[in-house]
Amino acid sequence: MNRVDIVYGGGQYSLAGRSVESIQNEVETAVESGKPYWLRVNSGGGRFEDAYLLIVPGVPFAILNFKPNTNGTDIDLEVDGAFNQDVL
């Protein structure tokens, strides 16, 4: 099952079974509507815990496409050579 991680206001959340594109479309539609919108996400590290993120202009929001290695457990931080160890 695919998973997309979301960083919102400095906290990390996730959505399973969704694509980056579907989340982008949902967030763009919410922002364009001009009305407050609550995005339901998972906040639990090992179990599902619902959290609701208020989607409004001005709140830092990032979508991270989780890609496991071939063993299915680790994140590949060398995607497109973008990972820079010196930044950490």
Contacts in CASP RR format, 6 or more apart in sequence:
PFRMAT RR
TARGET T0000
AUTHOR 0000-0000-0000
METHOD contacts of the structure
MODEL  1
MNRVDIVYGGGQYSLAGRSVESIQNEVETAVESGKPYWLRVNSGGGRFED
AYLLIVPGVPFAILNFKPNTNGTDIDLEVDGAFNQDVL
1 16 0 8 1.000
1 17 0 8 1.000
2 16 0 8 1.000
2 17 0 8 1.000
2 18 0 8 1.000
2 19 0 8 1.000
2 66 0 8 1.000
3 14 0 8 1.000
3 15 0 8 1.000
3 16 0 8 1.000
3 17 0 8 1.000
3 66 0 8 1.000
4 14 0 8 1.000
4 15 0 8 1.000
4 16 0 8 1.000
4 17 0 8 1.000
4 18 0 8 1.000
4 19 0 8 1.000
4 20 0 8 1.000
4 23 0 8 1.000
4 63 0 8 1.000
4 64 0 8 1.000
4 65 0 8 1.000
4 66 0 8 1.000
5 12 0 8 1.000
5 13 0 8 1.000
5 14 0 8 1.000
5 63 0 8 1.000
5 64 0 8 1.000
5 65 0 8 1.000
5 66 0 8 1.000
6 12 0 8 1.000
6 13 0 8 1.000
6 14 0 8 1.000
6 15 0 8 1.000
6 23 0 8 1.000
6 41 0 8 1.000
6 53 0 8 1.000
6 61 0 8 1.000
6 62 0 8 1.000
6 63 0 8 1.000
6 64 0 8 1.000
7 13 0 8 1.000
7 60 0 8 1.000
7 61 0 8 1.000
7 62 0 8 1.000
7 64 0 8 1.000
8 41 0 8 1.000
8 53 0 8 1.000
8 59 0 8 1.000
8 60 0 8 1.000
8 61 0 8 1.000
8 62 0 8 1.000
9 59 0 8 1.000
9 60 0 8 1.000
9 61 0 8 1.000
10 60 0 8 1.000
13 41 0 8 1.000
13 42 0 8 1.000
13 43 0 8 1.000
13 51 0 8 1.000
13 53 0 8 1.000
14 41 0 8 1.000
14 42 0 8 1.000
14 44 0 8 1.000
14 66 0 8 1.000
15 23 0 8 1.000
15 41 0 8 1.000
15 42 0 8 1.000
16 42 0 8 1.000
20 63 0 8 1.000
20 65 0 8 1.000
23 63 0 8 1.000
24 63 0 8 1.000
26 39 0 8 1.000
27 39 0 8 1.000
27 55 0 8 1.000
27 61 0 8 1.000
27 63 0 8 1.000
30 37 0 8 1.000
30 39 0 8 1.000
30 55 0 8 1.000
31 37 0 8 1.000
31 55 0 8 1.000
31 56 0 8 1.000
31 57 0 8 1.000
36 54 0 8 1.000
36 55 0 8 1.000
36 56 0 8 1.000
37 54 0 8 1.000
37 55 0 8 1.000
37 56 0 8 1.000
38 52 0 8 1.000
38 53 0 8 1.000
38 54 0 8 1.000
38 55 0 8 1.000
39 52 0 8 1.000
39 53 0 8 1.000
39 55 0 8 1.000
40 50 0 8 1.000
40 51 0 8 1.000
40 52 0 8 1.000
41 50 0 8 1.000
41 51 0 8 1.000
41 52 0 8 1.000
41 53 0 8 1.000
42 48 0 8 1.000
42 49 0 8 1.000
42 50 0 8 1.000
42 51 0 8 1.000
43 49 0 8 1.000
43 50 0 8 1.000
43 51 0 8 1.000
53 61 0 8 1.000
55 61 0 8 1.000
66 75 0 8 1.000
67 75 0 8 1.000
67 76 0 8 1.000
67 79 0 8 1.000
68 74 0 8 1.000
68 75 0 8 1.000
68 76 0 8 1.000
69 75 0 8 1.000
69 76 0 8 1.000
77 83 0 8 1.000
END
